[in-house]
Amino acid sequence: MDIPVVLSHKTAWLFLHAPNRNRLRRILASRPIFKPGTKASALASRLRDVLSACGIPRDKLEKIDVLVSFAAERSNSPDFRSHALGRLLEGNLVEPVCPGVLVVRPELCFIQATVWMEPLEALEFGFELCGRYESVAPLGKKGYRERPPLTTPADIRAVAKRLPRLPGSHKAILALARIRSGSRSPMETAVALSILCSQKDGGLGCFDIEMNRRIPIPADMRRFFSFDHIEIDLFLPSANAGIEYDGSYHAELKRRTHDMDRSSALSMLGIPIRTISAQHLSSQLAFHRALNAVAQLLGIAPPASAAFQRRQNELRLSLIRNWS
């Protein structure tokens, strides 16, 4: 098998969630893990060692997805699943893992993911890539880790438009209409998608959302508060209103004081806020009522039918499936 090896598709998706990937990159930065001419089976075995050291379970590495430029370059080895790009592989589509091993960049990984993921899963992945966290669900665990954003919707769109014939490019561009930058957790993403998803999928079908919008406190109000701006989890520009996600059961006194000051500032700014909690998302009826209140803020009327409520509940269950 040819070197360099380019990790792709599901293997690249797993690598993007591996907790030790950046530390291992630093350790192996100048240390080749195999030599040119290494047999495919030995190469696969060494790759599994490296990827499992990154934190990917070995049972998810039975076949390693790799990307080649053209179909004629595909490997016949049972250890690899080869995918052809259909054109020369450009350097700005990949990034190094270690000498001899590359991985597709997040933008290309997302485009590929839209081919094999369910639509909602792809939307969640897009929010995650453009957000400040990464889920550990792909590794068979519960929860998430904080990290800086890996890309933006604009950067993904640019790659998709540059590769219009690549499987997934069209799906990616359609999905990007519902993906926003800046989400800080899977819970914030769940609330956003419950509004952004179409009504046929159980959402409110509203695109009027910004994540973590920064609202400055006017100079003449700053003497009242200890902060000079407010970040609103989900801001609704057309309604000049916001939605906050509250996942905590109890708040410390200092935090409660800050939250009360924050509420006062938002009231003085004329920005109504609707809070959605983990408890709302854990109950069909509570979720339905919370989204009805959001719909009222937006001036829209979602269907009142039993069929829509079933779809809404199916969406809710899908959105919380990986939560602790």
C-alpha positions as CSV (number, residue, x, y, z in Angstrom):
1,M,0.0,0.0,0.0
2,D,1.2,3.5,-0.9
3,I,2.5,6.0,1.6
4,P,1.3,8.5,2.8
5,V,-1.9,7.0,4.1
6,V,-4.8,9.4,4.3
7,L,-7.4,8.5,7.0
8,S,-10.9,9.2,5.7
9,H,-14.6,8.8,6.3
10,K,-15.5,6.9,9.5
11,T,-11.9,6.5,10.6
12,A,-11.3,10.3,10.2
13,W,-14.6,10.9,12.1
14,L,-13.3,8.7,15.0
15,F,-9.9,10.4,14.9
16,L,-11.6,13.8,15.3
17,H,-13.1,12.6,18.5
18,A,-10.0,10.8,19.9
19,P,-9.0,12.5,23.2
20,N,-5.2,11.9,22.8
21,R,-4.9,12.8,19.1
22,N,-3.1,16.1,19.5
23,R,-0.7,14.8,22.2
24,L,0.2,11.8,20.0
25,R,0.7,14.1,17.0
26,R,3.3,16.0,19.1
27,I,5.0,12.8,20.2
28,L,5.2,11.4,16.6
29,A,5.9,14.7,14.8
30,S,9.3,13.6,13.6
31,R,9.0,9.8,14.1
32,P,7.8,7.7,11.1
33,I,5.7,4.8,12.2
34,F,6.6,2.6,9.2
35,K,8.8,2.6,6.1
36,P,7.9,2.8,2.4
37,G,7.2,-0.7,1.1
38,T,5.6,-2.0,4.4
39,K,3.1,-4.7,3.7
40,A,-0.6,-3.6,4.0
41,S,-1.3,-6.0,6.9
42,A,1.7,-4.7,8.9
43,L,0.8,-1.1,8.0
44,A,-2.7,-1.7,9.2
45,S,-1.5,-3.3,12.5
46,R,0.8,-0.3,13.2
47,L,-2.0,2.2,12.3
48,R,-4.3,0.4,14.8
49,D,-1.7,0.8,17.5
50,V,-1.4,4.5,16.8
51,L,-5.1,5.1,16.6
52,S,-5.9,3.1,19.7
53,A,-3.2,5.1,21.5
54,C,-5.2,8.2,20.5
55,G,-8.2,6.8,22.3
56,I,-10.1,5.0,19.6
57,P,-11.4,1.6,20.7
58,R,-9.8,-1.2,18.7
59,D,-13.2,-2.8,18.0
60,K,-13.9,0.2,15.8
61,L,-10.8,-0.2,13.7
62,E,-11.5,-3.6,12.1
63,K,-11.4,-1.8,8.7
64,I,-9.5,1.5,8.3
65,D,-11.0,4.0,5.9
66,V,-8.5,5.6,3.6
67,L,-8.7,8.1,0.8
68,V,-6.9,7.8,-2.6
69,S,-7.0,10.2,-5.5
70,F,-8.3,7.7,-8.2
71,A,-10.1,4.4,-8.2
72,A,-7.1,2.6,-9.7
73,E,-5.1,3.4,-6.5
74,R,-7.5,1.5,-4.2
75,S,-6.1,-1.1,-1.9
76,N,-7.2,-4.7,-2.1
77,S,-6.2,-5.4,1.5
78,P,-9.1,-6.6,3.7
79,D,-7.7,-4.3,6.4
80,F,-8.6,-1.2,4.5
81,R,-11.7,0.4,3.0
82,S,-10.5,2.6,0.1
83,H,-12.4,5.6,-1.2
84,A,-11.5,7.5,-4.4
85,L,-11.7,11.3,-4.5
86,G,-11.8,11.3,-8.3
87,R,-9.1,14.0,-8.6
88,L,-5.6,14.7,-7.3
89,L,-5.7,15.1,-3.5
90,E,-4.8,18.7,-2.6
91,G,-2.8,19.5,0.4
92,N,-5.4,21.9,1.8
93,L,-7.9,19.0,2.1
94,V,-5.7,17.0,4.5
95,E,-3.5,17.6,7.6
96,P,-0.7,15.5,9.2
97,V,-1.1,12.9,11.9
98,C,2.5,11.8,11.9
99,P,5.1,11.2,9.1
100,G,3.5,9.0,6.5
101,V,0.0,9.4,7.8
102,L,-2.5,12.2,7.0
103,V,-6.2,12.7,7.9
104,V,-8.8,14.6,5.9
105,R,-9.6,18.1,7.3
106,P,-12.8,18.6,9.2
107,E,-14.5,20.3,6.1
108,L,-14.0,17.2,3.9
109,C,-14.8,14.9,6.8
110,F,-18.2,16.6,7.2
111,I,-19.0,16.3,3.5
112,Q,-18.1,12.6,3.6
113,A,-20.2,12.1,6.7
114,T,-23.4,13.3,5.1
115,V,-23.2,10.2,2.8
116,W,-23.2,7.6,5.6
117,M,-24.9,9.5,8.5
118,E,-28.6,10.0,9.1
119,P,-29.6,13.6,8.4
120,L,-30.0,14.6,12.1
121,E,-26.7,13.0,13.0
122,A,-25.0,15.0,10.2
123,L,-26.5,18.2,11.5
124,E,-25.2,17.4,15.1
125,F,-21.8,16.7,13.7
126,G,-21.8,20.0,11.8
127,F,-22.7,21.9,14.9
128,E,-20.0,20.1,16.8
129,L,-17.3,20.8,14.2
130,C,-18.3,24.5,14.2
131,G,-18.8,24.6,18.0
132,R,-16.8,24.7,21.1
133,Y,-17.1,21.0,22.1
134,E,-16.8,17.5,20.9
135,S,-19.0,14.5,21.8
136,V,-17.5,11.3,23.1
137,A,-20.5,9.3,21.8
138,P,-18.5,8.0,18.7
139,L,-16.1,6.3,21.1
140,G,-19.0,4.6,22.9
141,K,-19.0,6.9,25.9
142,K,-21.4,9.5,27.4
143,G,-20.7,13.3,27.6
144,Y,-18.5,15.8,25.8
145,R,-15.3,17.7,26.0
146,E,-14.7,21.4,25.5
147,R,-12.4,22.5,22.7
148,P,-12.1,25.4,20.2
149,P,-14.1,25.2,16.9
150,L,-12.5,23.1,14.2
151,T,-14.1,24.9,11.2
152,T,-16.9,27.2,10.2
153,P,-20.0,26.7,8.0
154,A,-18.4,29.1,5.4
155,D,-15.3,27.0,5.2
156,I,-17.3,23.8,4.7
157,R,-19.4,25.4,2.1
158,A,-16.3,26.6,0.2
159,V,-14.9,23.1,0.0
160,A,-18.2,21.6,-1.0
161,K,-18.5,24.2,-3.8
162,R,-15.0,23.5,-4.9
163,L,-15.8,19.7,-5.2
164,P,-19.3,19.8,-6.6
165,R,-19.2,16.2,-7.9
166,L,-17.9,14.7,-4.7
167,P,-20.5,12.4,-3.1
168,G,-21.9,14.4,-0.2
169,S,-21.2,17.9,-1.4
170,H,-24.8,18.7,-2.3
171,K,-26.1,17.2,0.9
172,A,-23.5,19.1,2.9
173,I,-24.6,22.4,1.3
174,L,-28.3,21.7,2.1
175,A,-27.4,20.8,5.7
176,L,-25.3,23.9,6.2
177,A,-28.6,26.0,6.0
178,R,-29.4,24.5,9.5
179,I,-25.9,24.6,11.0
180,R,-24.7,27.5,13.2
181,S,-21.3,28.3,14.7
182,G,-20.5,28.7,18.4
183,S,-22.6,26.1,20.2
184,R,-21.0,25.2,23.6
185,S,-22.5,21.8,24.2
186,P,-24.7,19.0,22.8
187,M,-27.5,20.4,24.9
188,E,-27.4,23.8,23.3
189,T,-27.2,22.1,19.9
190,A,-30.3,20.0,20.8
191,V,-32.3,23.1,21.6
192,A,-31.1,24.8,18.4
193,L,-32.0,21.8,16.2
194,S,-35.5,21.5,17.8
195,I,-36.1,25.0,16.3
196,L,-34.1,24.7,13.1
197,C,-35.4,21.2,12.0
198,S,-38.3,21.2,9.6
199,Q,-41.9,20.7,10.9
200,K,-42.1,17.4,8.9
201,D,-39.2,16.3,11.2
202,G,-40.8,17.6,14.4
203,G,-39.0,20.9,14.6
204,L,-40.3,24.5,14.4
205,G,-38.8,25.0,10.9
206,C,-37.3,28.4,11.8
207,F,-33.9,29.5,10.6
208,D,-33.8,32.7,12.6
209,I,-31.2,31.6,15.1
210,E,-27.7,32.8,16.1
211,M,-25.6,30.9,18.7
212,N,-24.1,32.7,21.6
213,R,-24.8,36.2,20.3
214,R,-22.7,38.8,22.2
215,I,-24.9,41.7,23.3
216,P,-22.9,44.8,24.6
217,I,-24.1,46.6,27.7
218,P,-24.5,50.3,26.8
219,A,-22.1,52.7,28.5
220,D,-24.9,54.4,30.5
221,M,-26.0,51.0,32.0
222,R,-22.5,49.7,33.0
223,R,-22.5,51.2,36.4
224,F,-25.3,48.8,37.4
225,F,-23.4,45.6,36.5
226,S,-20.1,43.9,36.8
227,F,-19.9,42.9,33.1
228,D,-19.8,44.8,29.8
229,H,-21.6,42.3,27.6
230,I,-23.9,39.3,27.7
231,E,-23.8,36.1,25.6
232,I,-27.2,34.6,24.8
233,D,-27.2,30.9,24.1
234,L,-29.7,31.2,21.2
235,F,-30.6,34.6,19.9
236,L,-33.6,35.2,17.7
237,P,-32.9,38.4,15.7
238,S,-36.3,39.0,14.2
239,A,-37.9,38.7,17.6
240,N,-35.1,40.5,19.5
241,A,-35.5,37.6,22.0
242,G,-33.3,34.8,23.3
243,I,-33.4,31.2,24.5
244,E,-31.2,30.0,27.3
245,Y,-30.3,26.4,28.1
246,D,-30.1,25.6,31.8
247,G,-28.8,22.2,32.6
248,S,-28.0,22.7,36.3
249,Y,-30.2,21.5,39.1
250,H,-28.6,23.7,41.7
251,A,-26.6,27.0,41.4
252,E,-24.1,28.4,43.7
253,L,-24.9,31.8,45.4
254,K,-22.3,33.7,43.4
255,R,-23.7,32.2,40.1
256,R,-27.3,32.9,41.1
257,T,-26.4,36.6,41.8
258,H,-24.7,36.9,38.4
259,D,-27.8,35.3,36.7
260,M,-30.1,37.7,38.4
261,D,-28.0,40.7,37.3
262,R,-28.0,39.2,33.8
263,S,-31.7,38.9,33.8
264,S,-32.1,42.5,35.0
265,A,-29.7,43.7,32.2
266,L,-31.7,41.8,29.5
267,S,-34.9,43.2,30.9
268,M,-33.5,46.8,30.7
269,L,-32.4,46.1,27.1
270,G,-35.9,44.9,26.2
271,I,-34.8,41.3,25.3
272,P,-37.2,38.6,26.5
273,I,-35.7,35.3,27.4
274,R,-37.2,31.8,27.4
275,T,-35.3,29.2,29.4
276,I,-35.3,25.6,28.4
277,S,-33.8,23.1,30.9
278,A,-32.7,19.5,30.9
279,Q,-36.0,18.7,32.5
280,H,-37.9,20.1,29.5
281,L,-36.0,17.8,27.2
282,S,-36.6,14.8,29.4
283,S,-40.4,15.0,29.1
284,Q,-42.6,15.0,26.0
285,L,-45.2,17.3,27.4
286,A,-42.7,19.8,28.9
287,F,-40.7,19.9,25.7
288,H,-43.9,20.5,23.7
289,R,-44.9,23.4,26.0
290,A,-41.5,24.9,25.9
291,L,-41.3,24.9,22.1
292,N,-44.8,26.4,22.0
293,A,-43.5,29.3,24.0
294,V,-40.6,29.7,21.7
295,A,-42.9,29.6,18.7
296,Q,-44.9,32.4,20.3
297,L,-41.8,34.5,20.6
298,L,-41.1,33.9,16.9
299,G,-44.6,34.7,15.9
300,I,-45.2,31.2,14.3
301,A,-47.9,28.6,14.8
302,P,-46.6,25.0,14.7
303,P,-49.2,22.3,13.9
304,A,-51.4,21.3,16.8
305,S,-52.0,17.8,15.4
306,A,-51.3,14.6,17.2
307,A,-49.1,13.5,14.3
308,F,-46.9,16.6,14.7
309,Q,-46.6,16.0,18.4
310,R,-45.4,12.4,17.7
311,R,-42.8,13.7,15.3
312,Q,-41.7,16.3,17.8
313,N,-41.3,13.7,20.5
314,E,-39.3,11.4,18.1
315,L,-37.0,14.4,17.5
316,R,-36.6,15.0,21.2
317,L,-35.7,11.4,21.8
318,S,-33.2,11.4,19.0
319,L,-31.6,14.6,20.2
320,I,-31.0,13.3,23.8
321,R,-30.0,9.7,22.8
322,N,-26.4,10.2,23.7
323,W,-26.8,12.2,26.9
324,S,-25.7,11.0,30.3
